[in-house]
Amino acid sequence: MTESFPATVFGRMRSALAGLRALPEARDPVEEAERSLALLADRFRHPHFPWLAAVCGPTGAGKSHLVNYLAGAPVSPSSYRRPSTAAPVILGPAGVLEALGTGDFMPKYQPLGAAGGVVFEDHSPADRLYLVPVSRPPWAWPPDLALVDTPDFDSVRLENQAQALDMARRADALILVAHQAKYADQSTWDFLAAEASDGRPLLLVLNRLSAEAAADDFRARLKASGVEAPVLTWPEETAEGRAAVAAARRELSAWLETLGREGRALTAGNGRELAAGLGRLVGERLLPLWRAREESLRAALAAVRQLTGQWLAEPRDKVSLNLPGETRASLLKSLGEVVSRSDLWAGPRRWLALPFDLLREGWDRLAGRGQGAGGPEKKLADNLNEAGREALVGAVRSQARALAELAGLPSPQAGLDFSPGEIRKLHDELSARLDQWLAEESGSLLAGLPLGQKAAFYLVQFMHLGLVLGAQIQTGGLPGTEILLGGALGPVISKLTGVFISRENLAAFEARAARRHREELAEIFRRQGRRYEDYLKHELEGLSSGRELEPAWRALEKEAERLWA
C-alpha cells in the first residue's frame, strides 16, 4: 500500500457525494460516482502493482477452462454446475497474492487463500475472494499480473452478476469469452456496451468453435456494434483440432505477455482515465444538477418571503370583517360592564325585571325554543363568529396553497400548513385575546373620565332600564318587546353614551383596535409562512455539502496528477 494515500481528500469527496443523494434526479449519477470513487481509491492504494486482467463471460462460455490452461493446473472449478464459478478467483505469482491478501486491495472482499485450488460451497458468501498462487504456468507469466476468473455476468444469482461487473470495472484489461452457441445472447452485447468503450485493452475469445461461419458472423456483429478488438478463435479440443488449440493458446499467452511489458504504463493510463471519467461525471452532471437545485430553492425562498410579506401587509383584505363597527360596539359594551360593577341600582334592576324574565321564559317554552337557547343577539354573534372562523380558514388555506406552489410542492404538506381545525382554534384564541384587550382598554378609558361624565353615563343607562321596564309592564312581558325596543332605542342610547367619550378618544381606540386585530391576524399568516421558509432552509442546508464537491474534486484531481505523472 502506498504511504501517501490521501484519505482526507477521499473523505471529502464521499461526504460531498452523500449530500447530493437528497436530489431524486441525482441519485443515479451519485451512485455511479461513488462506484468510480471506490475504484479510484483502490488504485490509489496500489497505483502500479499489480495490474489486473479479468476473464469475463456468460454462463457456460468456458472461462474457467481457459483460466485453468493459463494456470497450468485445474485451480478454478469447471463443470456442468451452474454457476460453476461462485466467487471471483484471482491467480498470480506469490508476490502479487501477498499484496492482494493485505485486505486494503478491494477492501469490500474477504480474501481467502486456496493454494490447492478452489472448492465452492453451495452458497458461497458474496464478499469472498479466492487467491490461488501460480507456481508453474505453461507460459511466461508477467511478474506483476493478477488474472481473475469472474462469475457469470448473466448468472441466476444476482450477487454473482454484481461481482462480475465489479471485477470488470476494476480490471486494467478484459478478456471476454463467448461460446459459439451463445455469442448472440443479449447479455454479451450489453456487457460489451457497458465495459468495452473506455479504451482498455480487450481480447475477444470465441470458444469451442466448430464452424468458421460463426466466427465471421461474430466479427460482423462486433463491427456493427462499433467494437474494435482482436478476436481469438478457440476450437473444440478434438484430435483434429489440437494444432489449432495450441496456436490459440500461444496467441492468448502472447497477448498477455505484451501487456505485461507495458504493465506500469497500463495501470497509470487506466488510473488517469478513471480519474478523468469521475471528473466528467462531477463537472457535466452532478455540479449542474446541484447548482440548478440550489438556485431553484433560493428563488423559492425569496418568493415565499415576498408572498408572506404581502399577506402580512394588509391581512384585513384577506378576511372580511367590519372591524370599526365591531370594535365600537365592543367598546360600548365593555364600558357598560365596567360601570355596572359599581352600579348601586344593579340589584333593584334584577328584581324588577324578574317577573318579566319568567314570563319570557314561558313564552319561549310555548314557542318550542327551549331553555337556555339564547336570544337572537347571541345567535347573531355566534353566526358572525363562525363566519369569521371560516373566512380565516379559507384565507390561511389559500395562503398555504400559494406557498406550496412556490416551494415546489404538489400541495400543502402536513406539518407545514395549518389544518382547518388548527385555524379555528387559532381564531378562538385570537378572539379571546382581543376580548381581554378590549376589557383592559375599556377600563383604562373609563378610568380617565371625570366623575361628572361617569355619573351622566350611569344616568343614561338608568333611563334605558326605565324605558324597557315600562314597555314590559304595558305588554306583560310579550317576547320580542325588549328586542324591538332595544333596536329602536339602541342607536339613541349609543349616541348618548358616545357623548361622554370624546370623538378623538373613540377614533384613537378604533385605530388601536384595528392595528391590534391586524397584528393578531398577521401572526397566523407569519407563522405559516415561517414553516415554509424553514422547510426551504432545511432543504438548502441539506445541499450545503454540494458546495464542497468541486473543491474536493479539484484536490483529488491534483493527487491523481501527482500519482500518475
C-alpha positions as CSV (number, residue, x, y, z in Angstrom):
1,M,0.0,0.0,0.0
2,T,1.3,3.4,-0.9
3,E,2.4,5.6,2.1
4,S,0.7,8.7,0.8
5,F,-2.9,7.6,0.4
6,P,-4.9,10.9,0.6
7,A,-7.6,9.6,3.0
8,T,-8.8,13.2,3.8
9,V,-9.3,14.1,0.2
10,F,-11.3,10.9,-0.4
11,G,-13.3,11.5,2.7
12,R,-14.3,15.0,1.5
13,M,-15.4,13.6,-1.8
14,R,-17.5,10.9,-0.1
15,S,-19.2,13.4,2.1
16,A,-19.9,15.8,-0.8
17,L,-21.5,13.0,-2.9
18,A,-23.6,11.7,0.1
19,G,-25.0,15.2,0.4
20,L,-26.4,15.1,-3.1
21,R,-28.3,11.9,-2.5
22,A,-31.3,14.0,-1.4
23,L,-31.8,15.1,-5.0
24,P,-34.0,12.5,-6.7
25,E,-32.6,13.4,-10.2
26,A,-29.0,13.0,-8.9
27,R,-29.3,9.5,-7.4
28,D,-28.2,7.5,-10.4
29,P,-25.1,9.7,-11.2
30,V,-24.2,9.9,-7.5
31,E,-24.2,6.1,-7.3
32,E,-22.1,5.9,-10.4
33,A,-19.7,8.5,-9.0
34,E,-19.5,6.6,-5.7
35,R,-18.6,3.4,-7.6
36,S,-15.9,5.2,-9.5
37,L,-14.6,6.8,-6.4
38,A,-14.3,3.4,-4.7
39,L,-12.4,2.0,-7.7
40,L,-10.1,5.1,-7.8
41,A,-9.4,4.6,-4.1
42,D,-8.3,1.0,-4.7
43,R,-5.9,2.3,-7.5
44,F,-4.5,4.9,-5.2
45,R,-3.7,2.3,-2.6
46,H,-1.9,0.2,-5.3
47,P,-1.1,2.6,-8.1
48,H,1.2,0.4,-10.2
49,F,1.2,-3.1,-8.7
50,P,-0.4,-5.4,-9.6
51,W,-2.2,-5.0,-12.9
52,L,-5.4,-6.9,-13.3
53,A,-6.8,-8.8,-16.3
54,A,-10.4,-10.0,-15.9
55,V,-11.7,-13.1,-17.7
56,C,-15.4,-12.4,-18.2
57,G,-18.3,-14.1,-20.0
58,P,-21.8,-15.6,-19.7
59,T,-22.8,-18.9,-18.2
60,G,-21.1,-21.9,-19.8
61,A,-18.8,-19.9,-22.0
62,G,-15.7,-21.8,-20.8
63,K,-14.0,-19.1,-18.8
64,S,-12.7,-21.4,-16.1
65,H,-11.4,-23.8,-18.7
66,L,-9.3,-21.1,-20.2
67,V,-8.1,-19.8,-16.8
68,N,-7.0,-23.4,-15.9
69,Y,-4.9,-23.6,-19.0
70,L,-3.2,-20.3,-18.2
71,A,-2.5,-21.5,-14.6
72,G,-1.2,-24.9,-15.8
73,A,-3.4,-26.7,-13.3
74,P,-7.2,-27.1,-12.6
75,V,-7.4,-24.4,-9.9
76,S,-10.8,-23.0,-10.8
77,P,-13.8,-25.4,-10.9
78,S,-15.0,-26.1,-14.4
79,S,-18.1,-28.3,-14.5
80,Y,-21.7,-28.7,-15.6
81,R,-22.9,-27.0,-12.4
82,R,-24.4,-23.5,-12.8
83,P,-23.0,-21.3,-11.7
84,S,-19.7,-23.2,-11.6
85,T,-17.7,-20.0,-10.6
86,A,-19.5,-18.8,-7.4
87,A,-17.0,-16.1,-6.5
88,P,-14.0,-14.3,-8.0
89,V,-10.9,-16.4,-8.3
90,I,-7.6,-14.5,-8.6
91,L,-4.4,-16.2,-9.8
92,G,-0.9,-14.8,-9.7
93,P,2.7,-15.2,-8.5
94,A,3.2,-15.3,-4.8
95,G,4.4,-11.7,-4.5
96,V,1.2,-10.5,-6.2
97,L,-1.1,-12.6,-4.0
98,E,0.8,-11.3,-0.9
99,A,-0.2,-7.8,-1.9
100,L,-3.8,-8.8,-2.5
101,G,-4.1,-10.6,0.8
102,T,-3.5,-7.4,2.9
103,G,-7.2,-6.5,2.8
104,D,-6.7,-3.0,1.5
105,F,-6.8,-4.1,-2.1
106,M,-10.5,-4.5,-2.9
107,P,-11.5,-3.9,0.7
108,K,-15.1,-4.9,0.1
109,Y,-14.0,-8.5,-0.3
110,Q,-12.7,-11.1,2.1
111,P,-9.5,-12.7,0.6
112,L,-9.1,-16.4,1.2
113,G,-6.1,-18.4,0.3
114,A,-6.7,-21.5,-1.9
115,A,-3.2,-23.0,-2.6
116,G,-4.6,-26.3,-3.8
117,G,-7.4,-24.8,-5.9
118,V,-10.9,-23.6,-5.2
119,V,-13.8,-25.7,-3.9
120,F,-17.0,-23.6,-3.9
121,E,-19.7,-24.2,-1.3
122,D,-23.3,-24.4,-2.3
123,H,-23.9,-20.9,-1.1
124,S,-20.6,-19.0,-1.0
125,P,-20.9,-15.6,0.7
126,A,-21.0,-12.7,-1.8
127,D,-17.9,-11.0,-0.3
128,R,-15.4,-13.8,-0.7
129,L,-12.4,-13.6,-3.0
130,Y,-10.2,-16.6,-3.6
131,L,-6.4,-16.2,-4.1
132,V,-4.7,-19.1,-5.9
133,P,-0.9,-19.0,-6.3
134,V,0.5,-19.9,-9.8
135,S,3.7,-21.9,-9.5
136,R,4.4,-23.4,-12.9
137,P,2.4,-21.8,-15.7
138,P,3.0,-23.1,-19.2
139,W,4.0,-19.6,-20.4
140,A,6.0,-16.6,-19.3
141,W,3.5,-15.2,-16.7
142,P,4.3,-11.4,-16.1
143,P,5.6,-11.0,-12.6
144,D,3.0,-8.2,-11.7
145,L,-0.1,-9.8,-13.4
146,A,-3.2,-10.8,-11.4
147,L,-5.6,-12.8,-13.5
148,V,-9.2,-13.1,-12.2
149,D,-11.8,-15.7,-13.2
150,T,-15.1,-13.8,-12.7
151,P,-18.5,-15.2,-12.0
152,D,-21.0,-15.3,-14.9
153,F,-22.3,-11.8,-15.7
154,D,-25.7,-13.4,-16.6
155,S,-25.8,-15.7,-13.5
156,V,-29.0,-16.8,-11.9
157,R,-27.5,-15.4,-8.7
158,L,-27.7,-11.6,-8.6
159,E,-24.7,-11.3,-6.3
160,N,-22.6,-13.2,-8.9
161,Q,-23.7,-10.7,-11.6
162,A,-22.7,-7.8,-9.3
163,Q,-19.3,-9.4,-8.6
164,A,-18.7,-10.0,-12.4
165,L,-19.4,-6.3,-13.2
166,D,-17.3,-5.1,-10.2
167,M,-14.3,-7.1,-11.3
168,A,-14.7,-6.0,-14.9
169,R,-14.7,-2.3,-13.8
170,R,-11.6,-2.8,-11.7
171,A,-9.6,-4.5,-14.4
172,D,-6.8,-3.0,-16.4
173,A,-7.5,-5.4,-19.3
174,L,-10.5,-7.5,-20.3
175,I,-10.8,-11.0,-21.9
176,L,-14.3,-11.7,-23.0
177,V,-15.1,-15.4,-23.6
178,A,-18.1,-16.2,-25.7
179,H,-19.4,-19.7,-26.7
180,Q,-20.2,-20.4,-30.3
181,A,-23.7,-21.4,-29.3
182,K,-24.4,-18.3,-27.1
183,Y,-22.4,-15.4,-28.6
184,A,-25.6,-13.8,-29.9
185,D,-27.2,-13.6,-26.5
186,Q,-28.1,-10.1,-25.5
187,S,-26.2,-10.3,-22.2
188,T,-22.9,-10.4,-24.1
189,W,-23.6,-7.3,-26.1
190,D,-25.0,-5.4,-23.1
191,F,-21.7,-6.2,-21.3
192,L,-19.6,-5.0,-24.3
193,A,-21.6,-1.8,-24.5
194,A,-21.1,-1.1,-20.8
195,E,-17.4,-2.2,-20.3
196,A,-15.7,-2.1,-23.7
197,S,-16.0,1.5,-24.7
198,D,-13.4,3.2,-22.4
199,G,-10.2,2.3,-24.3
200,R,-8.9,-0.5,-22.1
201,P,-7.2,-3.5,-23.8
202,L,-9.8,-6.0,-24.8
203,L,-9.4,-9.5,-26.3
204,L,-12.4,-11.5,-27.5
205,V,-12.3,-15.3,-27.4
206,L,-14.9,-17.2,-29.4
207,N,-14.7,-20.6,-27.6
208,R,-15.5,-24.1,-28.8
209,L,-15.7,-23.0,-32.4
210,S,-16.7,-25.7,-34.9
211,A,-18.0,-23.6,-37.8
212,E,-16.0,-20.8,-39.2
213,A,-19.2,-19.1,-40.3
214,A,-19.9,-18.5,-36.7
215,A,-16.6,-16.6,-36.3
216,D,-17.5,-14.5,-39.4
217,D,-20.9,-13.6,-38.0
218,F,-19.4,-12.7,-34.7
219,R,-16.9,-10.3,-36.3
220,A,-19.7,-8.8,-38.4
221,R,-21.8,-8.2,-35.2
222,L,-18.8,-6.6,-33.5
223,K,-18.2,-4.2,-36.4
224,A,-21.9,-3.2,-36.5
225,S,-21.7,-2.5,-32.7
226,G,-18.6,-0.4,-33.1
227,V,-16.4,-2.7,-31.0
228,E,-12.8,-2.8,-32.3
229,A,-10.8,-5.6,-30.7
230,P,-8.9,-8.7,-31.8
231,V,-10.9,-11.9,-32.0
232,L,-9.2,-15.2,-31.0
233,T,-11.0,-18.4,-32.1
234,W,-10.6,-21.4,-29.8
235,P,-11.7,-24.6,-31.5
236,E,-13.1,-27.7,-29.8
237,E,-10.3,-29.8,-28.3
238,T,-10.5,-32.8,-30.5
239,A,-7.8,-34.9,-32.0
240,E,-8.2,-33.0,-35.3
241,G,-8.1,-29.6,-33.6
242,R,-5.1,-30.0,-31.3
243,A,-2.8,-27.9,-33.5
244,A,-5.4,-25.1,-33.7
245,V,-5.9,-25.2,-29.9
246,A,-2.1,-24.9,-29.4
247,A,-2.0,-21.9,-31.7
248,A,-4.8,-20.3,-29.8
249,R,-3.0,-20.8,-26.5
250,R,0.1,-19.3,-27.9
251,E,-1.8,-16.3,-29.2
252,L,-3.5,-15.8,-25.8
253,S,-0.2,-16.0,-23.9
254,A,1.5,-13.6,-26.3
255,W,-1.3,-11.0,-25.9
256,L,-0.9,-11.1,-22.1
257,E,2.9,-11.1,-22.3
258,T,2.8,-8.0,-24.5
259,L,0.5,-6.3,-22.0
260,G,2.9,-7.4,-19.2
261,R,5.7,-5.4,-20.7
262,E,3.5,-2.4,-20.5
263,G,2.0,-3.1,-17.1
264,R,3.2,0.1,-15.3
265,A,2.1,2.3,-18.2
266,L,-1.2,0.4,-18.4
267,T,-2.1,0.9,-14.8
268,A,-1.1,4.5,-14.9
269,G,-3.1,5.2,-18.0
270,N,-6.2,3.4,-16.7
271,G,-5.9,5.3,-13.4
272,R,-5.8,8.6,-15.2
273,E,-8.7,7.6,-17.3
274,L,-10.7,6.5,-14.3
275,A,-10.0,9.9,-12.6
276,A,-10.9,11.8,-15.8
277,G,-14.2,9.9,-16.1
278,L,-15.1,10.7,-12.5
279,G,-14.2,14.4,-13.2
280,R,-16.5,14.4,-16.2
281,L,-19.3,12.9,-14.1
282,V,-18.8,15.6,-11.5
283,G,-18.4,18.5,-13.9
284,E,-21.0,17.6,-16.5
285,R,-23.8,16.0,-14.5
286,L,-23.5,16.4,-10.7
287,L,-22.5,20.1,-10.4
288,P,-25.1,21.3,-12.9
289,L,-27.8,19.4,-11.0
290,W,-26.7,20.8,-7.7
291,R,-26.5,24.4,-8.9
292,A,-29.9,24.2,-10.6
293,R,-31.5,22.8,-7.4
294,E,-29.8,25.4,-5.2
295,E,-30.8,28.2,-7.4
296,S,-34.4,27.0,-7.5
297,L,-34.5,26.6,-3.7
298,R,-33.1,30.1,-3.2
299,A,-35.6,31.6,-5.7
300,A,-38.4,29.7,-4.0
301,L,-37.3,31.0,-0.6
302,A,-37.3,34.6,-1.8
303,A,-40.7,34.1,-3.4
304,V,-42.1,32.6,-0.2
305,R,-40.8,35.6,1.8
306,Q,-42.3,38.0,-0.6
307,L,-45.7,36.4,-0.6
308,T,-45.7,36.2,3.2
309,G,-44.8,39.9,3.3
310,Q,-47.8,40.7,1.1
311,W,-50.2,38.7,3.3
312,L,-48.7,40.5,6.3
313,A,-49.1,44.0,4.8
314,E,-52.9,44.0,4.8
315,P,-54.4,40.9,6.3
316,R,-57.8,42.6,6.6
317,D,-58.1,42.3,2.8
318,K,-57.9,38.5,3.2
319,V,-60.5,38.2,5.9
320,S,-63.8,40.1,5.5
321,L,-64.5,41.8,8.9
322,N,-66.4,45.0,9.7
323,L,-63.7,45.9,12.3
324,P,-64.6,49.5,13.2
325,G,-68.3,48.8,13.8
326,E,-67.5,45.7,15.9
327,T,-64.9,47.4,18.0
328,R,-67.1,50.4,18.7
329,A,-69.9,48.2,19.8
330,S,-67.5,46.1,21.9
331,L,-66.1,49.2,23.5
332,L,-69.5,50.5,24.5
333,K,-70.4,47.1,25.8
334,S,-67.2,46.9,27.8
335,L,-67.7,50.3,29.2
336,G,-71.2,49.4,30.3
337,E,-69.8,46.3,32.1
338,V,-67.1,48.4,33.8
339,V,-69.7,50.9,35.0
340,S,-72.1,48.3,36.2
341,R,-69.6,46.9,38.6
342,S,-70.1,50.0,40.8
343,D,-73.8,50.3,39.9
344,L,-76.0,50.8,43.0
345,W,-79.1,50.0,41.0
346,A,-77.9,46.7,39.7
347,G,-79.8,44.7,42.4
348,P,-83.1,46.5,42.1
349,R,-82.9,46.2,38.3
350,R,-82.6,42.5,38.5
351,W,-85.5,42.2,41.0
352,L,-87.8,44.4,39.0
353,A,-87.1,42.5,35.8
354,L,-87.5,39.1,37.3
355,P,-91.3,38.6,36.7
356,F,-90.9,39.6,33.1
357,D,-87.9,37.3,32.7
358,L,-90.1,34.4,33.9
359,L,-92.9,35.3,31.6
360,R,-90.4,35.5,28.7
361,E,-89.1,32.0,29.5
362,G,-92.7,30.7,29.5
363,W,-93.3,32.2,26.0
364,D,-90.0,30.6,24.9
365,R,-91.2,27.2,26.1
366,L,-94.5,27.6,24.3
367,A,-92.7,28.6,21.1
368,G,-90.5,25.5,21.4
369,R,-87.3,27.4,21.8
370,G,-86.3,25.5,25.0
371,Q,-84.3,26.6,28.0
372,G,-81.0,28.4,27.6
373,A,-81.2,28.7,23.9
374,G,-80.0,32.3,24.0
375,G,-81.5,35.3,22.4
376,P,-81.3,36.4,18.8
377,E,-78.4,38.7,19.7
378,K,-76.4,35.7,20.9
379,K,-77.3,33.7,17.9
380,L,-76.3,36.5,15.6
381,A,-73.0,36.9,17.5
382,D,-72.4,33.1,17.2
383,N,-73.1,33.3,13.5
384,L,-70.8,36.2,13.0
385,N,-68.1,34.4,15.0
386,E,-68.5,31.3,12.9
387,A,-68.4,33.3,9.7
388,G,-65.1,34.9,10.9
389,R,-63.7,31.5,11.6
390,E,-64.5,30.1,8.2
391,A,-63.2,33.3,6.5
392,L,-59.9,32.8,8.3
393,V,-59.8,29.1,7.4
394,G,-60.3,30.0,3.7
395,A,-57.7,32.7,3.8
396,V,-55.0,30.7,5.5
397,R,-55.6,27.6,3.3
398,S,-55.3,29.9,0.3
399,Q,-52.0,31.2,1.6
400,A,-50.8,27.6,2.1
401,R,-51.7,26.6,-1.5
402,A,-49.7,29.6,-2.8
403,L,-46.8,28.9,-0.5
404,A,-46.7,25.2,-1.5
405,E,-46.7,26.1,-5.2
406,L,-43.8,28.5,-4.7
407,A,-41.9,25.9,-2.6
408,G,-42.2,23.4,-5.5
409,L,-44.5,21.1,-3.5
410,P,-47.5,19.4,-5.2
411,S,-49.9,20.5,-2.4
412,P,-49.8,21.9,1.1
413,Q,-47.9,19.4,3.2
414,A,-48.8,18.0,6.6
415,G,-46.7,19.7,9.2
416,L,-46.2,22.8,7.1
417,D,-49.7,24.2,6.7
418,F,-52.3,24.7,9.4
419,S,-55.2,22.3,9.2
420,P,-58.8,23.8,9.3
421,G,-59.1,22.6,12.9
422,E,-55.9,24.4,13.9
423,I,-57.0,27.6,12.2
424,R,-60.4,27.6,14.0
425,K,-58.5,27.1,17.3
426,L,-56.2,30.0,16.4
427,H,-59.2,32.1,15.6
428,D,-60.8,31.4,19.0
429,E,-57.5,32.2,20.8
430,L,-57.3,35.4,18.8
431,S,-60.9,36.4,19.7
432,A,-60.2,35.6,23.4
433,R,-57.1,37.8,23.4
434,L,-59.0,40.6,21.7
435,D,-61.8,40.4,24.2
436,Q,-59.3,40.6,27.1
437,W,-57.6,43.5,25.4
438,L,-60.9,45.3,24.9
439,A,-61.8,44.9,28.6
440,E,-58.4,46.3,29.6
441,E,-58.8,49.2,27.2
442,S,-62.3,49.9,28.4
443,G,-61.1,50.1,32.0
444,S,-58.3,52.4,31.0
445,L,-60.6,54.7,29.0
446,L,-63.2,54.8,31.8
447,A,-60.6,55.5,34.4
448,G,-59.7,58.7,32.6
449,L,-63.3,60.0,32.6
450,P,-64.2,62.8,35.1
451,L,-66.7,61.9,37.8
452,G,-69.4,64.0,36.2
453,Q,-69.1,62.1,32.9
454,K,-69.3,58.8,34.8
455,A,-72.5,59.9,36.6
456,A,-74.0,61.1,33.3
457,F,-73.1,57.7,31.7
458,Y,-74.9,55.9,34.6
459,L,-77.9,58.2,34.2
460,V,-78.2,57.2,30.5
461,Q,-78.1,53.5,31.4
462,F,-80.8,54.1,34.1
463,M,-83.0,55.8,31.6
464,H,-82.6,52.8,29.2
465,L,-83.7,50.5,32.0
466,G,-86.8,52.6,32.8
467,L,-88.0,52.6,29.2
468,V,-87.5,48.9,28.8
469,L,-89.3,48.0,32.1
470,G,-92.2,50.4,31.2
471,A,-92.6,48.6,27.9
472,Q,-92.6,45.2,29.6
473,I,-95.2,46.3,32.1
474,Q,-97.5,47.6,29.3
475,T,-97.1,44.3,27.2
476,G,-97.0,41.8,30.0
477,G,-93.5,40.5,29.0
478,L,-94.5,39.6,25.5
479,P,-91.5,38.1,23.7
480,G,-89.8,40.4,21.3
481,T,-90.8,43.6,23.1
482,E,-87.3,44.1,24.6
483,I,-85.7,43.3,21.2
484,L,-87.9,45.7,19.3
485,L,-87.5,48.4,21.9
486,G,-83.8,47.8,22.1
487,G,-83.5,48.0,18.4
488,A,-85.3,51.4,18.4
489,L,-83.6,52.8,21.4
490,G,-80.2,51.3,20.7
491,P,-78.9,54.0,18.4
492,V,-80.2,56.7,20.6
493,I,-78.7,55.3,23.8
494,S,-75.4,54.5,22.0
495,K,-75.3,58.1,20.7
496,L,-76.0,59.4,24.2
497,T,-73.3,57.1,25.6
498,G,-70.8,58.3,23.0
499,V,-71.4,61.9,24.1
500,F,-69.5,61.2,27.2
501,I,-66.4,59.8,25.3
502,S,-64.6,62.3,23.1
503,R,-64.6,61.6,19.4
504,E,-60.8,61.7,19.5
505,N,-60.6,59.0,22.2
506,L,-63.1,56.8,20.3
507,A,-61.2,57.3,17.0
508,A,-57.9,56.5,18.7
509,F,-59.4,53.4,20.3
510,E,-60.7,52.2,16.9
511,A,-57.3,52.7,15.3
512,R,-55.6,50.8,18.1
513,A,-58.2,48.0,17.9
514,A,-57.7,47.8,14.1
515,R,-53.9,47.6,14.5
516,R,-54.2,45.0,17.2
517,H,-56.5,42.9,15.1
518,R,-54.2,43.1,12.1
519,E,-51.3,42.1,14.2
520,E,-53.1,39.1,15.6
521,L,-54.1,38.0,12.1
522,A,-50.7,38.7,10.7
523,E,-49.1,36.4,13.2
524,I,-51.1,33.5,11.9
525,F,-50.0,34.2,8.3
526,R,-46.5,34.8,9.5
527,R,-46.3,31.5,11.4
528,Q,-47.5,29.5,8.4
529,G,-45.1,31.4,6.1
530,R,-42.2,30.7,8.5
531,R,-42.9,27.0,8.3
532,Y,-42.4,27.0,4.6
533,E,-39.3,29.2,4.9
534,D,-37.9,26.7,7.5
535,Y,-38.6,23.8,5.1
536,L,-36.8,25.5,2.2
537,K,-33.9,26.5,4.5
538,H,-33.6,22.9,5.6
539,E,-33.5,21.7,2.0
540,L,-30.8,24.3,1.3
541,E,-28.8,23.2,4.3
542,G,-29.0,19.6,3.1
543,L,-27.4,20.8,-0.2
544,S,-24.6,22.6,1.6
545,S,-22.2,19.7,1.2
546,G,-22.6,20.1,-2.6
547,R,-20.5,23.3,-2.3
548,E,-17.7,21.1,-1.2
549,L,-18.0,18.9,-4.3
550,E,-16.0,21.0,-6.7
551,P,-13.1,21.9,-4.4
552,A,-12.9,18.3,-3.2
553,W,-12.7,17.0,-6.7
554,R,-10.1,19.6,-7.6
555,A,-8.0,18.4,-4.7
556,L,-8.4,14.7,-5.8
557,E,-7.6,15.6,-9.4
558,K,-4.3,17.1,-8.2
559,E,-3.5,14.0,-6.3
560,A,-4.1,11.8,-9.4
561,E,-1.9,14.0,-11.5
562,R,0.9,13.7,-8.9
563,L,0.5,10.0,-8.6
564,W,0.4,9.1,-12.3
565,A,2.5,12.0,-13.7
